[in-house]
Amino acid sequence: MKLYLSGAISANPNYKNDFENARKRLNDAGFAVVSPTIFCDESMSYDKAIRKCLQVLSTCYAVAVIETPYQSQSTRSQLELRIANVLSMQVKTVDEWIEYAERQKQKRGLCRRREMRG
């Protein structure tokens, strides 16, 4: 499942670490992750960056939100979440997606054990 990573960037002095840590955790849980810190760079104007973010967002299945104290200050992230809502995309926090992946792994494991007993 391809997830778009959303979170505060301009208001968050630690955004690079926050996005990279979230991306790694979600990858380790089995998700394909698209992060704006990879396809946008600091030299891009805000307008160009937000257009690119929204274009990429529309290609993803769902959104993973990085929770930080800066989240409410991020107009870009809030816009991404509003558009995700309009597109009926699933939106969960990074931790919620990781918990979801763990539940899915457990379910698959239970199904395999039942098949083997079958």
Secondary structure per residue as TSV (DSSP state, phi and psi in degrees):
chain	resnum	aa	ss	phi	psi
A	1	M	-	360.0	132.0
A	2	K	E	-93.4	118.8
A	3	L	E	-108.1	141.2
A	4	Y	E	-95.9	129.8
A	5	L	E	-91.5	121.0
A	6	S	E	-121.9	138.9
A	7	G	-	-179.3	173.8
A	8	A	-	-70.0	134.2
A	9	I	-	-116.7	-64.1
A	10	S	T	-65.0	-30.6
A	11	A	T	-87.9	-8.9
A	12	N	-	-108.5	110.0
A	13	P	T	-67.0	-16.7
A	14	N	T	-107.6	21.9
A	15	Y	H	-59.9	-36.7
A	16	K	H	-61.8	-46.0
A	17	N	H	-65.9	-43.3
A	18	D	H	-60.3	-45.6
A	19	F	H	-68.8	-41.5
A	20	E	H	-66.7	-43.0
A	21	N	H	-62.6	-43.4
A	22	A	H	-64.3	-43.0
A	23	R	H	-60.7	-45.0
A	24	K	H	-63.7	-44.4
A	25	R	H	-62.4	-43.0
A	26	L	H	-69.2	-39.4
A	27	N	H	-60.1	-44.8
A	28	D	H	-62.4	-28.2
A	29	A	T	-81.6	-6.2
A	30	G	T	106.0	8.9
A	31	F	-	-95.5	147.9
A	32	A	E	-85.8	130.7
A	33	V	E	-124.9	133.6
A	34	V	E	-110.4	121.9
A	35	S	-	-118.1	131.2
A	36	P	H	-62.8	-20.2
A	37	T	H	-71.8	-13.6
A	38	I	H	-93.2	-43.0
A	39	F	H	-95.9	-5.9
A	40	C	-	-119.0	146.1
A	41	D	-	-123.2	167.1
A	42	E	T	-66.5	-16.3
A	43	S	T	-80.4	-12.7
A	44	M	S	-73.6	143.9
A	45	S	-	-68.0	160.2
A	46	Y	H	-58.8	-45.3
A	47	D	H	-59.5	-46.0
A	48	K	H	-65.2	-41.5
A	49	A	H	-65.0	-44.5
A	50	I	H	-67.5	-36.9
A	51	R	H	-62.3	-42.3
A	52	K	H	-65.9	-43.6
A	53	C	H	-59.3	-45.8
A	54	L	H	-68.1	-35.7
A	55	Q	H	-62.7	-47.4
A	56	V	H	-68.7	-40.8
A	57	L	H	-52.8	-42.3
A	58	S	T	-66.6	-13.9
A	59	T	T	-92.7	-4.0
A	60	C	S	-97.6	161.3
A	61	Y	S	-82.1	-37.0
A	62	A	E	-156.4	176.2
A	63	V	E	-123.9	136.0
A	64	A	E	-110.4	123.0
A	65	V	E	-99.2	128.5
A	66	I	-	-85.3	116.9
A	67	E	-	-85.5	120.8
A	68	T	-	-141.4	165.3
A	69	P	T	-64.5	-14.7
A	70	Y	T	-90.3	-6.6
A	71	Q	G	-55.2	-43.8
A	72	S	G	-68.5	-17.4
A	73	Q	G	-89.2	-6.3
A	74	S	-	-93.8	103.4
A	75	T	H	-67.6	-33.3
A	76	R	H	-64.3	-48.5
A	77	S	H	-64.9	-40.4
A	78	Q	H	-63.2	-38.3
A	79	L	H	-65.3	-43.8
A	80	E	H	-57.9	-42.5
A	81	L	H	-69.1	-36.4
A	82	R	H	-65.2	-42.8
A	83	I	H	-67.8	-40.5
A	84	A	H	-58.2	-39.8
A	85	N	H	-63.8	-45.6
A	86	V	H	-62.1	-35.7
A	87	L	T	-83.4	5.1
A	88	S	T	57.6	37.3
A	89	M	-	-84.3	147.9
A	90	Q	E	-72.8	136.3
A	91	V	E	-127.2	123.2
A	92	K	E	-141.7	161.7
A	93	T	E	-72.4	166.0
A	94	V	H	-56.5	-46.9
A	95	D	H	-61.4	-40.1
A	96	E	H	-64.5	-38.6
A	97	W	H	-66.1	-37.8
A	98	I	H	-67.2	-41.9
A	99	E	H	-62.2	-40.8
A	100	Y	H	-59.5	-45.5
A	101	A	H	-62.6	-39.6
A	102	E	H	-64.5	-42.5
A	103	R	H	-61.9	-39.9
A	104	Q	H	-65.8	-39.5
A	105	K	H	-64.1	-41.3
A	106	Q	H	-64.5	-41.8
A	107	K	H	-62.3	-44.4
A	108	R	H	-63.1	-38.4
A	109	G	H	-64.4	-41.1
A	110	L	H	-65.0	-40.2
A	111	C	H	-64.2	-42.0
A	112	R	H	-64.6	-40.7
A	113	R	H	-64.2	-40.2
A	114	R	H	-64.1	-40.8
A	115	E	H	-63.5	-38.5
A	116	M	H	-68.5	-35.1
A	117	R	H	-73.2	-35.8
A	118	G	-	-29.3	360.0
